[in-house]
Amino acid sequence: MNDWTNLTDAARLGGWVIYPLSVLAVIALAITLDRIYALWRFARMPAATQGAQLPGSLPQQHAFSRIGRLFDDARAPLWRIETRVEATAAQIERDMSRGLWLLETIVTAAPLLGLLGTIVGMMHSFKLIGGDGLVNPSGVTGGVAQALIATAIGLVIALVALFAFNFFSRRIDRLMDELESFANEALSDLRLAGEQSGQPS
């Protein structure tokens, strides 16, 4: 209970800058949880994949399922399948990256808001010092506390958002590599089948 009281006091001392920082923290948390779920549900490499064969238990919106369905039409020429694979892969990358631009913006915006809180707090302190010659120690320390707390909260939010952004970016890059390998293997199987049957690609 004491810890919650200290957090409440810190937020109160941080001034109005705490409110937009809190909004940024909530947005960053929401995007992080949403992307974790999306990557876990729709982007995991199927453990039962054998060559270009996918298990039938994948969701319809799973990245590998969306690519795998493009190879179901055996009558389509290879160039048409390759074009559709590239377009679908680009769409999958956009879907998996949804919201990451906002997370990247928070990485920059949170420290700047914290810096704004620092400036406001220090201006408040200097105003108390340079007034009528009488210095209120509690007012000065309150302004300094506002400056430090706003900066610290902004940096913490930015660090968490930065780690999350880098993790998701790396995971999406790995997903695209896995999809490319899967599609190339499936295309190779189609080419081999076409050569064996004597059909042109």
C-alpha angles and dihedrals in degrees: 000000000000090000092055090050090052091050091050091050091048091051091048092051091047092070130211092326088074091070098060089040089055090051090052091049092052092048092049091049092048093050092046094052092044093051092045090055094044094050093044094047103036108020109043115122106248109247093212096055112134112189106305094341118109128201113253095232096078118117117253091246094049111125094235092045091053091051094041093055090061090069095054093088101078092180095062116101117248094246090058092049091048091052092049091047091053092048093047092047090053090050091049090052090051091048094049092046094052111136096008091110088061091049089052090050091053089054088063101032099050097061090044091053089048089051089051089054089050092053093046092048094048092047088053091051094047090048090056091048096048098046124095095332095267113112121209105207094197091052092050094048090045090057092048090048090052090052095049097042094050091049093047094049092047092051093047092051091047093049094050092046091048093053091047093048093049092047093051093044091052092046092051091049089053091048091053090050090051092048091049092051091047093048093046091052092049091048090049090053090051092049091049092049090049092050092049092050092045094241120141117247 
